[in-house]
């Protein structure tokens, strides 16, 4: 039975699940009727400094760059509609294959308008329903934790969802739900915060 997390909760994955090597982050959502929007899951790879920055300009895994570190991180690709049951986009992470320089993996969700949508009709998260993040044990496909995103971001287009990080040699996970931007290009708002 998965544990439902709230904003700001922290979990020591290494202690709670000592054999855990591969995890999967799953994002699911539904678009409200009449809304022309697309949500995307991204993973930003950061150093371990107090003011974390991207390791390099391309330290990002998303629908247009679906792998990093020889497949240690894999994105499932773009789902443009959110239709159907189950996860709409997933990111698989093999913790055992990540290089030592990777200290923080920041999961973000961004929304953007499809080209045919008027620029004044911004696709905010308030126009999406049932948005949820799940953290799985990828080896068993068991859902370990869930985090409901529908609470505080009705006017946002980009959000930091969760952070996976190393501390004292252990992997930890914390839920965030922090709004970054409210503009037309949510992903750029996220990247601008973390670029060197």
MOVENDA-V768734 format. One record per pair of residues at least 12 apart in sequence whose ideal C-beta (glycine too) atoms are under 10 Angstrom apart, sorted by the first residue. I is the first residue (numbers start at 1). J is the second residue. D is the distance in Angstrom with one decimal. If there is no record, write none. Layout:
i->{I/I}
j->{J/J}
d->{D/D}
This chain:
i->{1/1/1/2/2/2/2/2/2/2/2/3/3/3/3/3/3/3/4/4/4/4/4/5/5/5/5/5/5/5/5/5/5/5/5/6/6/6/6/6/7/7/7/7/7/7/7/7/7/7/7/8/8/8/8/8/9/9/9/9/9/9/9/10/10/10/10/10/10/10/11/11/11/11/11/11/11/11/11/11/12/12/12/12/12/12/13/13/13/13/13/13/13/13/13/13/14/14/14/14/14/14/14/14/15/15/15/16/16/16/16/17/17/17/17/18/19/19/19/20/20/20/20/20/20/20/20/20/21/21/21/21/21/21/21/21/21/22/22/22/22/22/22/22/22/22/22/22/22/23/23/23/23/23/23/23/23/23/23/23/23/23/23/23/23/24/24/24/24/24/24/24/24/24/24/24/24/24/24/24/24/25/25/25/25/25/25/25/25/25/25/25/25/25/25/25/25/25/25/25/25/26/26/26/26/26/26/26/26/26/26/26/26/26/26/26/26/27/27/27/27/27/27/27/27/27/27/27/27/27/27/27/27/27/27/27/27/28/28/28/28/28/28/28/28/28/28/28/28/28/28/28/28/28/29/29/29/29/29/29/29/29/29/29/29/29/29/29/29/29/29/29/30/30/30/30/30/30/30/30/30/30/31/31/31/31/31/31/31/31/31/31/32/32/32/32/32/32/33/34/35/35/35/35/35/35/35/35/35/35/36/36/36/36/36/36/36/36/36/37/37/37/37/37/37/37/37/37/37/37/37/37/37/37/37/38/38/38/38/38/38/38/38/38/38/38/38/38/38/39/39/39/39/39/39/39/39/39/39/39/39/39/39/39/39/39/39/40/40/40/40/40/40/40/40/40/40/40/40/40/40/40/40/40/41/41/41/41/41/41/41/41/41/41/41/41/41/41/41/41/41/41/42/42/42/42/42/42/42/42/42/42/42/42/42/42/42/42/42/42/42/42/43/43/43/43/43/43/43/43/43/43/43/43/43/43/43/43/44/44/44/44/44/44/44/44/44/44/44/44/44/44/44/44/44/45/45/45/45/45/45/45/45/45/45/45/45/45/45/45/45/46/46/46/46/46/46/46/46/46/47/47/47/47/47/47/47/48/48/48/48/48/48/48/48/49/49/51/52/52/52/52/52/52/52/53/53/53/53/53/54/54/54/54/54/54/54/55/55/55/55/55/55/55/55/56/56/57/57/57/59/59/59/59/59/59/60/60/60/60/60/60/60/61/61/61/61/61/61/61/62/62/62/62/62/62/62/62/62/63/63/63/63/63/63/63/63/64/64/64/66/66/67/68/68/68/68/69/69/69/69/69/69/69/70/70/70/71/71/71/72/72/72/72/72/72/72/72/72/73/73/73/73/73/73/73/73/74/74/74/74/74/75/75/75/75/76/76/76/76/76/77/77/80/82/82/82/82/86/87/87/87/87/87/88/89/90/90/90/91/91/92/92/93/93/93/93/93/93/94/95/95/95/95/98/98/98/100/102/102/102/103/103/103/103/104/104/104/104/104/104/105/105/105/105/105/105/105/106/106/106/106/106/106/106/106/106/106/107/107/107/107/107/107/107/107/107/107/107/107/108/108/108/108/108/108/108/108/108/108/108/108/108/108/108/109/109/109/109/109/109/109/109/109/109/109/109/109/109/109/109/109/110/110/110/110/110/110/110/110/110/110/110/110/110/110/110/111/111/111/111/111/111/111/111/111/111/111/111/111/111/111/111/111/112/112/112/112/112/112/112/112/113/113/113/117/119/122/122/122/122/122/122/122/123/123/123/124/124/124/124/124/124/124/125/125/125/125/125/125/125/125/125/125/125/125/125/125/126/126/126/126/126/127/128/128/128/128/129/130/130/130/131/131/131/131/131/131/131/131/132/132/132/132/132/133/133/133/133/133/133/133/133/133/134/134/135/135/135/135/135/144/145/145/145/146/147/147/147/147/147/147/148/148/149/149/149/149/150/151/152/152/152/153/153/153/153/153/154/155/155/156/156/156/156/156/156/156/156/156/157/157/157/157/157/157/157/157/157/157/157/158/158/158/158/158/158/158/158/158/158/158/158/158/158/159/159/159/159/159/159/159/159/159/160/160/160/160/160/160/160/160/160/161/161/161/161/162/162/162/162/163/163/163/180/180/180/181}
j->{142/143/144/134/135/136/142/143/144/145/146/16/135/143/144/145/146/147/132/145/146/147/148/133/135/144/145/146/147/148/162/173/174/175/177/147/148/151/175/177/147/148/149/151/152/162/174/175/176/177/178/174/175/176/177/178/145/147/162/173/174/175/176/163/165/167/172/173/174/175/135/144/145/162/164/171/172/173/174/175/167/168/170/171/172/173/95/135/137/144/145/164/170/171/172/173/95/166/167/168/169/170/171/172/170/171/172/144/145/172/173/137/142/144/171/170/137/139/140/95/96/135/137/138/139/140/144/171/93/94/95/96/97/137/138/139/171/72/92/93/94/95/96/97/136/137/138/139/140/91/92/93/94/95/105/135/136/137/138/139/144/145/164/171/173/74/76/87/90/91/92/93/134/135/136/137/138/139/141/143/144/41/43/75/87/89/90/91/92/93/105/107/133/134/135/136/138/161/162/164/173/41/76/86/87/88/89/90/91/92/132/133/134/135/136/143/146/39/40/41/42/76/79/82/87/88/89/90/91/107/109/131/132/133/134/149/161/41/79/82/84/85/86/87/88/89/90/130/131/132/133/134/146/149/41/79/81/82/87/88/89/109/111/125/128/129/130/131/132/133/149/150/81/82/83/84/85/88/128/129/130/131/80/81/82/83/111/123/127/128/129/130/82/126/127/128/129/130/129/127/111/113/117/121/123/124/126/127/128/129/113/114/115/116/117/118/121/123/127/80/81/82/111/112/113/114/117/121/122/123/124/125/127/128/157/63/78/79/80/81/82/88/110/111/112/113/114/117/123/78/79/80/81/82/88/89/109/110/111/112/123/125/128/131/149/157/186/62/63/64/75/78/79/80/88/89/108/109/110/111/112/158/186/187/61/62/63/75/76/78/79/87/88/89/90/91/107/108/109/110/133/161/60/61/62/63/64/65/75/89/91/106/107/108/109/110/158/161/186/187/190/191/59/60/61/62/68/73/74/75/91/93/105/106/107/108/161/164/59/60/61/62/104/105/106/107/108/160/163/187/190/191/193/194/195/58/59/60/61/68/69/73/98/99/101/102/103/104/105/106/194/59/102/103/104/105/106/163/165/194/59/101/102/103/104/194/196/100/101/102/103/104/165/166/167/103/104/194/103/104/106/163/165/193/194/104/193/194/195/196/104/106/191/193/194/195/196/68/99/101/102/103/104/194/196/195/196/191/195/196/102/105/191/194/195/196/75/106/108/187/190/191/194/73/74/75/91/93/105/107/75/77/78/89/91/108/110/187/191/75/76/77/78/79/80/89/187/77/78/187/78/91/92/93/98/102/105/93/94/97/98/99/101/102/94/97/99/92/94/97/92/93/94/95/96/97/98/99/102/91/92/93/94/97/98/102/105/90/91/92/93/94/89/90/91/92/88/89/90/91/92/89/90/114/128/129/130/131/134/132/133/134/136/143/131/109/134/136/138/105/107/136/138/105/107/135/138/164/171/138/138/164/166/171/164/166/171/166/164/165/166/164/165/166/167/163/164/165/166/167/194/162/163/164/165/166/171/173/160/161/162/163/164/165/176/190/193/194/133/135/147/159/160/161/162/163/164/173/175/176/158/159/160/161/162/176/178/180/186/187/189/190/191/193/194/125/128/131/133/149/153/156/157/158/159/160/161/162/177/186/187/190/123/125/156/157/158/159/180/181/185/186/187/188/189/190/191/123/124/125/126/127/128/131/153/156/157/158/159/181/184/185/186/187/157/158/183/184/185/186/187/188/157/184/185/184/184/155/156/157/182/183/184/186/157/184/186/153/154/155/156/157/182/186/149/150/151/152/153/154/155/156/157/158/159/179/182/186/150/153/154/155/156/154/149/150/153/154/150/148/149/150/147/148/149/150/151/153/159/161/146/147/148/149/150/145/146/147/148/149/161/162/175/177/146/147/147/162/164/173/175/173/162/173/175/175/161/162/173/175/176/177/175/177/161/162/175/177/177/177/177/178/179/177/178/179/180/182/179/179/182/177/178/179/180/181/182/183/186/189/179/180/181/182/183/184/185/186/187/189/190/178/179/180/181/182/183/185/186/187/188/189/190/191/193/176/177/178/179/180/181/186/189/190/175/176/177/178/179/180/190/193/194/175/176/177/178/174/175/176/177/175/176/178/192/193/194/193}
d->{9.6/8.8/9.9/7.1/8.4/9.0/8.0/4.2/6.0/5.9/5.0/9.1/9.5/9.2/7.0/5.2/7.5/9.9/9.7/7.7/5.3/7.6/7.4/9.0/8.7/9.9/5.3/6.9/4.8/8.8/8.7/8.6/8.8/4.9/9.9/7.7/8.4/8.9/7.0/8.7/7.9/9.4/9.4/7.2/7.3/10.0/9.6/5.6/7.1/4.3/8.4/7.2/6.4/7.6/7.9/9.6/8.6/8.2/9.8/8.8/6.8/5.3/10.0/9.4/9.9/9.9/6.3/7.3/4.5/8.2/8.5/8.3/6.5/10.0/10.0/9.6/6.7/4.7/7.3/8.7/8.5/9.6/5.9/8.0/5.3/8.2/8.3/8.3/9.7/8.1/9.1/7.8/7.5/4.6/6.2/5.4/9.0/9.1/9.4/9.2/7.9/3.7/5.1/7.5/6.7/9.6/8.9/7.9/9.3/9.7/9.2/6.6/9.5/6.7/9.3/9.9/8.7/8.2/9.7/7.2/9.7/10.0/5.9/8.8/8.0/9.6/8.2/7.7/9.7/6.7/5.7/4.7/8.8/9.0/8.3/6.8/9.9/9.5/6.6/6.9/4.9/6.9/7.7/8.9/8.9/7.6/3.8/5.5/9.6/9.0/7.5/5.3/8.4/6.7/9.8/6.1/6.4/6.7/5.6/9.1/8.1/10.0/7.7/8.5/8.5/9.3/9.2/8.3/5.5/7.0/4.9/7.5/8.0/7.4/4.1/8.0/4.4/9.6/8.0/9.2/9.8/7.1/7.6/9.8/8.9/8.9/6.6/4.7/8.1/7.3/9.0/5.6/6.4/7.3/6.0/7.7/9.7/8.3/7.4/8.2/9.6/8.5/8.9/7.9/3.5/8.2/7.7/4.8/8.2/9.7/8.3/7.0/4.3/7.9/6.4/8.0/9.2/7.2/8.5/4.3/9.9/9.5/8.7/9.3/6.3/5.9/4.9/7.3/8.3/8.4/6.4/7.6/7.5/5.8/8.1/8.6/8.0/10.0/9.4/7.5/9.3/8.2/6.6/5.1/5.3/8.5/9.5/7.0/7.3/5.3/8.2/7.5/9.9/9.7/9.8/9.0/9.7/4.6/9.6/6.0/9.1/8.4/9.2/8.8/5.1/7.3/6.2/4.3/7.5/9.9/8.1/9.2/9.2/5.2/7.8/9.3/9.8/8.8/7.0/5.0/4.9/8.1/9.6/6.7/5.0/8.1/9.8/8.6/7.3/6.0/7.8/10.0/10.0/8.9/5.3/6.8/5.7/9.9/9.9/8.9/9.9/9.7/8.9/8.5/6.6/9.5/9.7/4.4/7.6/9.7/6.9/5.1/9.6/6.9/4.5/9.3/7.5/7.2/9.4/9.3/9.6/8.7/5.6/7.3/6.3/7.0/7.5/9.0/8.8/3.1/8.4/9.2/6.2/6.9/9.1/9.3/7.6/8.2/4.9/7.8/8.2/10.0/9.1/7.0/6.0/8.0/6.1/9.8/7.4/9.9/8.2/9.1/9.7/6.5/7.3/7.8/6.0/7.2/5.2/8.5/8.3/8.1/6.3/7.4/9.8/9.7/9.1/6.3/5.7/9.3/9.5/6.7/8.5/9.2/9.5/6.8/8.7/7.0/5.2/7.7/7.5/9.8/8.1/7.0/9.2/7.4/8.2/7.3/8.5/9.5/9.1/9.2/8.2/4.3/7.6/6.1/6.8/7.5/5.9/8.4/8.4/8.0/6.3/6.8/4.0/8.1/9.7/9.4/8.1/9.3/8.3/8.6/7.4/4.9/7.6/6.5/9.4/9.5/9.4/6.4/7.1/8.8/9.3/7.2/4.5/7.4/8.1/6.2/9.9/7.3/5.2/7.6/5.6/7.0/5.7/7.7/9.9/8.7/6.6/5.5/8.2/8.9/8.4/7.4/4.4/8.1/6.3/8.9/9.8/9.7/6.8/7.4/9.2/5.8/9.8/9.2/3.9/7.0/7.5/6.7/8.5/7.7/8.9/9.9/9.1/5.8/9.1/7.6/6.2/8.0/9.5/7.3/8.2/6.7/3.9/7.4/5.9/8.8/8.4/6.4/8.9/7.2/8.4/5.9/7.2/9.9/9.2/9.9/8.6/8.7/3.0/6.3/7.6/7.1/9.0/8.3/9.2/9.5/7.7/5.3/7.7/9.0/8.8/9.8/6.9/9.9/9.3/5.7/7.0/4.8/9.9/9.3/7.6/9.7/5.0/5.8/6.4/9.9/9.4/6.4/7.2/9.0/9.5/9.9/8.9/9.8/8.3/9.1/6.9/7.7/8.8/9.9/9.7/8.5/9.4/9.7/9.9/9.8/9.4/8.6/9.1/7.0/9.1/5.0/7.7/5.0/6.5/9.1/8.9/10.0/6.2/9.7/8.6/9.2/9.0/8.8/8.6/7.2/10.0/6.5/8.7/5.8/3.6/8.5/9.2/7.5/9.8/9.4/7.9/9.7/9.2/9.1/9.9/9.6/9.1/9.0/9.9/9.6/8.5/6.5/6.2/6.4/10.0/7.5/9.6/7.2/9.8/8.9/7.6/7.8/9.0/7.0/4.7/8.3/8.3/3.8/5.4/8.2/8.6/6.7/7.3/5.3/7.6/8.8/7.7/9.0/7.7/8.5/7.0/4.7/8.1/8.5/7.2/7.6/5.2/8.2/8.7/5.5/4.4/7.3/7.9/7.4/9.2/7.8/7.4/9.2/8.8/8.8/9.8/9.0/9.4/6.9/9.0/10.0/9.6/9.1/9.0/8.4/9.3/8.8/7.2/8.8/5.6/6.7/9.8/9.9/8.0/7.2/9.6/8.0/9.8/8.4/9.1/5.8/9.8/8.9/9.4/8.8/9.7/9.6/8.0/9.9/6.2/5.3/8.8/6.2/7.3/4.5/7.7/10.0/9.7/8.9/7.3/4.3/7.3/9.5/9.5/9.6/6.2/8.3/7.9/5.4/8.0/8.7/8.3/8.3/9.7/7.4/7.1/9.4/9.9/9.6/7.6/4.6/4.8/7.4/7.3/9.6/9.8/8.4/6.5/6.5/5.6/6.1/9.1/9.1/9.6/7.5/8.2/7.7/9.4/4.9/9.1/9.7/9.5/7.9/9.4/7.4/7.9/6.9/8.8/9.3/9.5/7.3/5.2/8.6/5.4/9.8/9.8/8.1/9.8/9.3/9.9/9.7/9.4/6.5/4.6/7.7/8.7/8.3/8.0/3.3/4.5/8.7/7.8/6.5/9.8/4.7/6.7/6.1/9.9/8.2/7.0/9.7/9.5/8.0/4.7/7.3/8.8/9.9/9.7/9.9/5.5/9.5/6.9/9.2/9.6/6.7/6.2/6.0/7.4/9.6/8.9/6.4/9.3/9.8/6.6/8.8/9.9/6.5/7.6/7.7/6.3/9.7/6.7/8.7/8.9/7.9/6.4/5.3/6.1/5.8/7.1/9.5/7.2/7.8/9.8/9.2/4.4/6.1/7.8/5.4/7.2/9.1/6.9/8.7/9.8/9.4/9.0/7.5/3.1/6.2/8.2/8.4/8.6/8.0/9.3/9.3/7.0/8.6/9.2/7.0/9.7/7.5/4.1/5.5/9.6/8.6/9.3/9.4/6.0/6.9/5.5/6.3/7.9/8.5/7.0/4.7/8.3/6.4/5.5/6.3/8.0/9.4/5.1/7.9/8.0/7.7/8.6/6.5/9.5/9.0/9.0/7.1/8.2/9.8/7.2/6.6/9.7/4.8/9.0/7.4/9.7/9.1/6.7/9.9/9.4/6.5/9.9/6.9/6.0/8.7/7.1/7.0/8.8/5.3/9.8/9.4/9.7/8.1/5.8/10.0/9.4/4.2/7.4/6.9/5.5/9.7/7.8/9.3/8.9/8.7/5.8/5.7/6.2/7.2/7.9/3.9/9.2/7.4/10.0/9.8/7.4/4.5/4.3/8.0/8.1/8.5/3.2/6.8/8.5/4.7/5.1/9.6/9.3/7.8/6.6/6.5/5.6/6.4/8.7/8.0/9.8/8.5/9.8/4.5/7.6/4.5/8.2/6.2/7.3/8.7/9.7/7.5/6.0/6.8/8.6/6.6/5.2/5.7/8.3/8.3/6.1/9.8/8.9/6.2/9.8/8.7}
